[in-house]
Amino acid sequence: MAEPSDPWFRAVAEASGDIFYKIQTDPIVRVEYISPHVEQWVGYSSNELRADPSVLRGILDDRDADKVSAAFSAQPGQRVELEFRWRHRDGH
């Protein structure tokens, strides 16, 4: 599995317009990596999201909260993929 510390991973993540991220959920929820393009999508910088995981939870669309909670309860080491919606800092 690719890791954000791999130089090629960062090169791809930072060159594309997509958002790449890695979130630790145990023992606490912590954003390990989120690509810089996240700011154009949600209005928060990758530094802001890494510094305060509550911001990430706060922008999660309520319609997706249950499936994200279920993903966070996955067993350690289990790979999880899911789609969810975020609200922009300005509310849209």
N, C-alpha and C positions, 0 to 999 in steps of 0.2 A: 504494500500500500504506500502511496506517495505521502510524504510528510512535508509540511510547510517549511521545514528547515532545509529541504533539498533545493539547491539553487535553480534547477530546471522547473520545479514546482512554482517557486516564486516568480520566475520569469514568465511562465504561462499565465499565472494568476494576475499578475500586474499588467500584462500586455493585452489581455482580453477585457471585454466590457462586462463579463460575468462576475458574480460574487462567489468567491471560494472562501470557505471557512472551516475551522476545526474548533469544536466546543468540547471541553472536558465537563463531565457531569458528576464525577465522583472523586473525591468526597464532597466537592462543592461545584457549582456551575461556574465555569470560567471560560472566557473566549480566549483560545490559544492563538488563533490567527483568523483574520478576516481581511480580505483584499481591499485595497484603497478605493476601488470603484463603488464600494458600499455607500459612500457619502452622496453620490449623485442619485442613488435610489431611495435613501431613507433620511438624508439630511444630517446624519451623525457621522463623524469621522471614524475610521477604524480604531484610532487611539481611544476615542470616547467609549466605544463599544467594548474594547478590551479592558478599559479601566473600571467599568461599572456594568456588570452583567444585568443589573436591574433595568438598565436602559433597553437592552435587547428584549427582555421580557415585556417591557412597557410598550414596545412598538409592534409586538406580535398581534395579529388580527385575532379577535376573540373567537371567531369561527374556527380557528385552527388550534386553539389552546389544548383541547383534549388529545389530538393526535401528537402534538409536540410533547405533552406530558407523558404519553405512552412511550414515545421514543426515548425520553430521558430516563425511563425506568428499565431500559434494556440492560442486559447483563454486561459487566465490564468486558471490554474487548470485542463486543458484538458490533459489527458495522451496521449502521442505520442510515437509510436514505429516506427523505420525505420532502414533500412540497408544502410550503406554507406562505402566507401573505404577511407583509409588514406594512405598517402605517408610516408615512413620512413625518418628519419632525413638525411640519406645518399642518398636519392633520389629514392630508389626502392619502 
